Amino acid sequence: MKNFFYLLLASVFLSSCVGYKEFTPISPRVNYTKITGAKLVPETDIRANVYQLKYSYKRLFPTKLYLFLENKRITNDSLGKKNAGIHFLNNYNIPLDQGYLSELKHNLTVFYRKNGFLKSSIDVTIDSSLSSQNLFGVNVIIKEGNLSLFSKEDSLLINNPVIHGIKLKKLGG
């Protein structure tokens, strides 16, 4: 009985994936995002706090399979809004465009500035090895630079007229 169930499950999966090998996404999509460079900030913190990278590494299957199943769900649904029945088959397939790349670079720069790296350098390149399938890789090269000696709290104390007035009142001046 157990073997029959597995055989039935495999036959349903294989019959639903007819046309997978010939499938090519219509618009360019991000296949992977790779972060390299000498970093003091752990990669998990970067991926957790930068919106464009939050879901870029949670893939159980190849990007092409997610796109194929998403396309098949939409074509079988009259409203075009049908969600995945099983959560791990629903994935964020990011379209690749110049806006995405510039927003990624900007958000990484802001993240590093908030963490005290004022002179960080971020380069974003595109790997086009799977361009025939309309899938592209995004390589992010991070050069953090030196960590700032001053924090946000220190910068609030310098040349702040409110704090300066309080200090003068306490001193009797």
Helices and strands as residue ranges (DSSP letters): H 2-16, E 29-36, H 43-49, G 51-53, H 63-76, G 87-89, H 98-114, E 121-127, G 131-133, E 135-143, H 152-157, H 161-171
